[in-house]
Structures are given as structure tokens and as C-alpha cells.
Amino acid sequence: MNFFVGHSKLDDVDAALKEATSLFKNPDFLFYFAPLSKIKDVTEKIYKLFPNATCLGTSSHYVYSKSGLKRDVISCFGFNDVIETSADIILEIDRYPLKYADRVENAIKKLSSPENAICVELSTAFSMSEELLLTTLNSVCSKYNIPVAGGNAGISPTELKKGIRKTYVGFNGKTYENACVFAMLKNAKSPIRIYDEHFYKPTGIELLITAIDIKNKTVLEINNMPAAEGLAKVLKCSIEEIPQKMNYYQFGKYVDGKLLISSFGRMFEDGSLEFNAHLFNQTKVMLLEPDDMETIFKNTFNKIKTENPQAKIGFLIHCQGRSMFLDEKKMLEDYAKEVGKLFPFFGGFSSLGEQYKTLHLNHTMVMVVI
């Protein structure tokens, strides 16, 4: 299989792309990642370098490869053999993605067959529309038993702290806001599998969501109190300490026996709290805390190796909040190196939200194994 991975720290985009793709030989398909400040330039120029390739990209801060973890670099990986692909773009994801469902159908029909196929998508963040987008993708993909995996575009921790709320995806030379680029990948020789993992466990503390702005994923009341007041009481801290405390804790709920995480986004002046995955009114959520991370990582790595002994490619979609948490714990560098050992070829990026089959997740690792 011809698979290529490269990255560059060079500031000049032309020089960086030349370095990052120096070993690429006529790729048919490319994923690429770039800092927010460079994504538009990279999107235009990488397609000019490889006009015969399908090019899908996104803004991201952390990127992953066999060489480990990189920050704010231009990263590319692609292939030109064995894997059959087709791709397109969904626009208006915040209000009418279903309008573009025929593009998903047409992309599937371009494959020789839907067997051993997967839909990998990259979408812009902050539109609060992940569940709506997943419904659109799965309304078509489920008819063909094609699973969906993907992630939202990322930005740097510094940009997050500054309150920047804009990300981009790229498709064949053009950059988009409020959009999702997706690719159908089909492996003729073996199934493509996807895995998800988080490292949280319930604390035993439950909270009741008693008022919510569901469209904006904003909790207005917790335990019949203003949200910040109710959460501060549970956390036994001041309201001002909530953002720091919620770097450690998460909200969680069980759906069909699976523990799903909704991570804290930000606190508003009126005391309402934004979360990054939907919560619902009059529902109980659990306060979660980190579990034994090293054991969880080891078990996941062993499962992937055991179930995919001949796997060639790993594509990592790794939550940015999770990346930042591990980075603060001085664990992210080692984690990236260990993941890279699983596959002959490996690439990935940090995401502001992860999609796994029909679910929108937070603080989660999603791995596509080919």
C-alpha cells in the first residue's frame, strides 16, 4: 500500500508544504491539518500541488504521526492504492444539512459496493449542530450499513482562551465555514473498524438539569437553582472557580448502556453554563472524574492490536480538551508515541467534538483502523 505522512514546522506555507509532502508520490486522496491562521492558504496551495487528488482538511492545533505529537504544524497524509474513495461537502450544517443528503447518497453510489466502507467526516465547530449533522449522514449511511466517524475542526488553546469561535474545513482548494467535508473509504481486502475510548468514571454524584436552552447547549438551571449556583454547590467551590474545577470533572449520562460525556464549554455572566454535547431538560447527569488512564490506554491498545493484526493505517481523532488535559499532566507526548506504535502508518488531529456512529461525543478518542 502506498501511504504517505509528512509535516513541517516551517512558517512559510509554500516551503512547509514542500517539506511535508516531499515523499508523496501521486496521491489519490489527502487529509491535511493546519493552524487556524494558515488553513486557508494551505487549502488553496495543497490542491494546486496535487490537483488530481481529493483533498480534505481542517484547522487543528495538535497533530499526531508515527514521530509523535506536533503542535501548530502543517501535517498531511494520503494514499494512492487499495483504498477506494469518494468525497463531497455538506453546507448549512447549522440549519439545513438534510438538504445535502443526496450528496451522501451519490458518494456511496460511486463506490464499487458499500461493503467494508466507512464515512469519515470533518466538520466546523461552534455551530451547535453536530447531532443534526449526524442525523443527516446516518439517514443515508445506515441504509448501507456504513458507519460514520469524524471530528470537529480545532484551534489552539490560546485561541480558545481568547474566545475565538471560528474554525474552517477545506475541500479541493476551497475553505468553508459552517460545513462538513466527508469521504467514503472502502477497503477491498478487509473491514474498516472504528473504536472509541474515554477515561472517566462516575463520582456517585448526580445532578438534575431543570432548565436548558437546548439549541445553544446551554444549561440554565441545575437542581432548580441558577446553573452556576447549583453546580458550585455540588462542586463545593465558588462560582468563579467553576471553569477551573470543570477542567477535571465532566458531565456524563448513560445511553443504551454506554457512558457518554458532555464537556464544559464556558460560563456566561448570567450564570448559565455552556456544554459541548446536548443535555436535556429534566434529566439526571452524573459528575465524572478521571479513572486509571494508563490502564484504560493499555486495554484499548491491546484490543486494537488483537482485533486488527494486519492493519496498515490508523487515523486518530483526539478530543482537544482531552489532549489539553493529558498535555497538562505531561502524558500526551508518551500517549502519542504509544498510539503510533500500533500501525505502520499513522496520522491524526485534535478535534473540538468527536462523532462515533450515531453519537456526538466529548473528551473522547475515536480511531479509524484500516
Disulfide bonds with the S-S distance in Angstrom:
none
